[in-house]
């Protein structure tokens, strides 16, 4: 009898927890973001596997995988002065606020309102007069909004 009541209480608690998690997914996101907040992305270099071909409008695109990332990518810049493709010259911005320089990750200079909650983070990068700016997701007092940030000083412009 004691074992039966213990199993029944355990099953009821599982049902209650699954209903709570289903009704409040933002609570789970807060916990996930807390543990993944300062997680540096991992970069894996591939030897360049097979070349894949895909049709694109009136031409065929050929590509092959050269780099794998553990995080979502927001933007990639290749130095225009380098004629041939070089993995070391790539500048890769990730959604969680990191950038690669010579295949080593550095944290971007972002304001405290930056958030990755609700699939937020760095959405895109744009460059104007050699100054880099980012469109990011921000949160202040539970209110989510988009911001344009200067990556030189980390100040919110808009």
C-alpha positions in Angstrom: 0.0 0.0 0.0 2.8 2.4 0.9 4.6 1.6 -2.4 1.5 2.1 -4.4 0.8 5.5 -2.9 4.4 6.6 -3.5 4.2 5.6 -7.2 0.8 7.4 -7.5 2.3 10.6 -6.0 5.3 10.3 -8.3 3.1 9.9 -11.4 0.9 12.8 -10.3 3.9 15.1 -9.8 5.2 14.1 -13.3 1.8 15.1 -14.8 1.7 18.4 -12.9 5.3 19.3 -13.9 4.6 18.5 -17.6 1.5 20.6 -17.6 3.3 23.5 -15.9 6.2 23.3 -18.4 3.8 23.2 -21.3 1.9 26.2 -20.1 5.0 28.3 -19.2 7.7 27.8 -21.8 9.3 31.2 -21.0 10.3 29.9 -17.5 12.2 27.1 -19.1 13.9 29.6 -21.5 15.0 31.7 -18.5 16.7 28.6 -17.0 18.3 27.6 -20.3 19.6 31.1 -20.9 21.1 31.3 -17.4 23.2 28.2 -18.0 24.1 29.1 -21.6 24.8 32.8 -21.0 28.6 32.9 -21.3 29.1 29.7 -23.3 31.8 30.3 -25.9 30.9 28.8 -29.3 33.0 26.0 -30.7 34.5 26.2 -34.1 35.4 23.0 -36.0 37.4 23.2 -39.2 36.5 20.7 -42.0 38.9 19.6 -44.6 36.4 20.5 -47.2 34.3 17.4 -48.0 32.6 16.8 -51.3 31.5 19.7 -53.5 27.7 20.1 -53.6 25.8 21.6 -56.4 22.4 23.3 -56.2 20.4 25.2 -58.9 19.9 28.9 -58.2 17.7 30.8 -60.6 19.5 30.5 -64.0 22.8 29.1 -62.7 24.3 26.3 -60.6 25.9 27.1 -57.2 28.8 24.9 -56.1 29.8 24.9 -52.4 31.5 22.8 -49.8 31.5 22.8 -46.0 34.7 24.4 -44.6 33.7 25.4 -41.0 31.2 24.1 -38.5 29.9 26.1 -35.6 28.1 25.1 -32.4 26.0 28.3 -32.4 23.7 30.1 -34.9 25.5 32.5 -37.2 24.4 36.1 -37.5 26.8 37.4 -40.1 30.0 36.4 -42.0 32.5 38.9 -43.5 35.4 37.9 -45.8 38.2 40.4 -46.4 37.7 41.8 -49.9 41.5 42.4 -50.3 42.2 38.6 -50.1 41.6 37.2 -53.6 41.2 33.5 -52.7 39.1 32.0 -50.0 41.0 31.7 -46.6 39.3 30.3 -43.5 41.6 32.5 -41.3 40.3 35.7 -42.9 36.7 35.0 -42.1 35.0 37.1 -39.4 32.0 35.2 -38.1 29.5 36.8 -35.9 27.3 34.4 -33.8 23.8 35.1 -32.5 24.8 34.8 -28.9 27.3 37.7 -29.1 30.7 36.4 -30.2 32.9 37.1 -33.1 35.9 35.1 -34.6 39.2 36.8 -35.3 41.8 34.4 -36.7 39.5 31.5 -35.8 39.4 32.5 -32.1 36.2 33.7 -30.4 35.9 37.0 -28.6 32.9 38.4 -26.8 31.3 41.4 -28.6 31.0 44.7 -26.7 27.3 44.7 -26.2 25.0 46.7 -23.7 23.5 45.1 -20.6 20.1 45.1 -22.3 21.2 42.4 -24.8 19.2 39.2 -24.6 19.1 35.8 -26.3 15.7 35.0 -24.7 12.9 34.0 -27.1 15.3 33.3 -29.9 16.8 36.8 -29.6 20.5 37.8 -29.9 22.5 39.4 -32.6 20.4 39.4 -35.8 22.7 41.0 -38.3 25.7 43.2 -38.7 26.2 46.1 -41.0 29.2 48.2 -41.7 29.2 51.9 -42.6 32.4 54.0 -43.0 34.5 51.1 -41.5 32.3 51.2 -38.3 30.5 48.1 -37.3 26.9 48.1 -36.1 24.6 45.3 -34.9 20.9 44.8 -34.8 20.2 43.0 -31.5 17.4 41.9 -29.4 17.1 43.8 -26.1 15.1 43.4 -23.0 14.5 46.0 -20.3 12.0 45.4 -17.5 10.4 42.4 -19.3 9.8 44.5 -22.4 11.5 43.1 -25.6 12.6 45.4 -28.3 15.2 45.7 -31.1 18.3 48.0 -30.8 21.0 49.2 -33.2 24.3 49.1 -31.3 27.8 50.4 -32.2 30.2 47.6 -31.8 33.1 50.0 -31.3 31.8 51.3 -27.9 28.8 49.1 -27.2 26.4 52.0 -27.0 22.8 51.8 -28.0 22.1 54.2 -30.9 18.5 53.4 -31.7 
